[in-house]
Structures are given as structure tokens and as C-alpha cells.
Amino acid sequence: MMELYGGVEGGATGSNVVLIAADGKIVSKVDGPATNHWLVGVDRCLENINNMVQEAKREAGADPNVPLKSLGMTLSGGEQEEAIRKMIEQLKVTFPKLSENYYITTDAIGGISTATDTGGIVLISGTGSNCKLVNPDRSVVGCGGWGHLLGDEGSAYWMSHLAIKTVFDAVDNYKHTPFNICLVEKAMCSYFQISDRMALLTHMYRTFEKSKIAGFCRKLAEAAAAGDHLSCHIFRRAGQELAQHVVAVLPHVDQKLHEGELGLPIVCVGSVWNSWDLMRNGFLEVLEEVKQKPVGRSLCKFTMMKLKCSSALGAASLGAKHIGYNLPMNYADNVDVFFEHCFSR
């Protein structure tokens, strides 16, 4: 009978499952609904996980009544230890044929575990932003991830908000900007389908949707690509803010992470990284500056990469390691390196 190890990449809008044989071969993949327990509730979250895994078993030709050896889950909203403990207990009671063992951690940890088995930094910039450092001893240090009211610097929402605020402040003569706001103001009115600033208040307050506001960032990217100076400035600022996340965790980076061929690995997750060319100069400015300080002396090289596959692979690997088994995995096949930088001594 084939022993199977499962992984779940959970999210606020969708999730996916992968089943892997003991030799590292992927035997099935399944997509499914949201598994963020803060948004859909714990019962629905666990039911969705069970349904996806059981479907994956059938697709793999396995008996759904035979539990997996382990099920690793990297879930958005999977930070709190007490919540994790209760979820695992409920899985064991409610779905006894799902898996023999369970391991739950955050979506950020799943990303780095898919890219490398030695650790590194995962830097998320999509609708929101977050940063996690995972050291070789599996210790974790984070920066950000506090949502749009307390953080999300460098994210699509943050850039959209900065652009809107810049326009409002300039029109009010409250704060001077050296950039022409006309193109961004026109794009703002077009995207939100409004004729004046007062009409935007409905979107910002009464019918507020974070993802809707963040979506305006696509228009900013188009404007920046067309040469609009304000839009270019906003993306440069986003690069600086994202680099500052790296600076925040830098004092906690294990020296071993600096000594590998890649230097410090940075796994970049989220759609904002598609605009890396617009953020690169701001990102490098911050790290070049910190390189001159004691905290940055060990930073000789860093490599930035994107995942080519689901972080469910990393989740499966973590679940297997939790019970003492190392799933064979070619990490180089899981990533695309898109930028490397070596600092002059």
C-alpha cells in the first residue's frame, strides 16, 4: 500500500492540496475553496480541507478510508498556537480517516519551505504585506502582517492609499508634492467610476473592500510604465518599505544563511513583485545604506526568487518532517530566480 504525505496551501479566497508519495513523486493535486478560519469559521475551514484531501486521494487512486501518513497545512490565519491545537484536535475527532498526523503553520512559512530546506526570508507583497525569517534551526522572526490599519507597508493596498492621499492632499493644498497629480487623479476617477473626490468616500468607508482599493495599484503600475513620475515615485517608495522589512529581521539572521551560494535567500510572494523593475532602485537604496552599518556587515549577497509551484509542497514537507521523515524534493525546480545582488566590500 502506497504511503502518502499531504500538503495544503490555504488562503482567504482559494486553497489547494498536493499528495506526495514517499519517493517524492507528486501523485495528485486538487484546488478548492477558502481555508482561512478567521473568515469562513473553523468548522467550514476543516470541512473544506477534508473534502479536498479526500478528493485528492481518489484522484491518486488511493483508498479514502486509509489515512495519510501526515498532513502539513500552511494556512493564512494560522499563527495562534491555541487555535492550531484546537483545530488539530477537531480534525482527529471529526475526520478520523483523514490523516495519522497533522502539522499547521502560516502561509509565509509554507513559501520558504517550498523554496529551500535551509531557511531564508519570505517577503509577501500582494493585497497586504508580511515578512518572515526562517533560520536553519526553524526559529522564526517576523515583521509586519498587521493588516491595513496597522501595517501592510509596500503592498498594493498601501500604494493605492498613498496615491489617493497624495491627490487629496495636493488638491486641498494641505501638502505639496513635486509631482504632477493629473494622470493619477484621472486614473483614480476612472477606476472607481467617480466624478469627484467626495464620491470616493463611499468606497473608502461605507462599502470599503480592501481588495477593491488594492486593485487600483494595477492602474498605478500602468501609469508608471507609461512614465508618470508620481506613480514611479510610489513604486520606488514601496521598494523602500519592503526592503525595510528585510532590515528589521536582519539582526536575527543565522550566519549560515549568508554563507550559501545564494547568499541570503529572499522568497517573494504576491502580485506586486510583478512590478519589481519599478521597485528595484528603492529596494537597493535601503539595503545599500544598511550595508554600511554594523547590522549589515554580514550581508554580502542576496538572491530574490519566486515560487513556480504551490507552497502546498512545502506544507507536505513540513508535515513529513514533523514525524521524522524527509521527503525527497528538488528545491531548485520550485523557484525562479529573478534578481541577484552582490555588495562591494
Salt bridges, closest charged atoms under 4 A:
GLU82 OE2 - ARG85 NH2 2.38
GLU89 OE2 - ARG85 NH1 2.55
GLU100 OE1 - LYS69 NZ 3.38
ASP152 OD2 - LYS210 NZ 2.58
ASP169 OD1 - LYS165 NZ 2.76
ASP172 OD1 - ARG197 NH1 3.01
GLU241 OE2 - ARG237 NH1 3.10
ASP277 OD1 - ARG280 NH1 3.83
GLU285 OE2 - ARG236 NH2 2.04
GLU288 OE2 - HIS341 NE2 3.03
GLU289 OE2 - LYS293 NZ 3.91
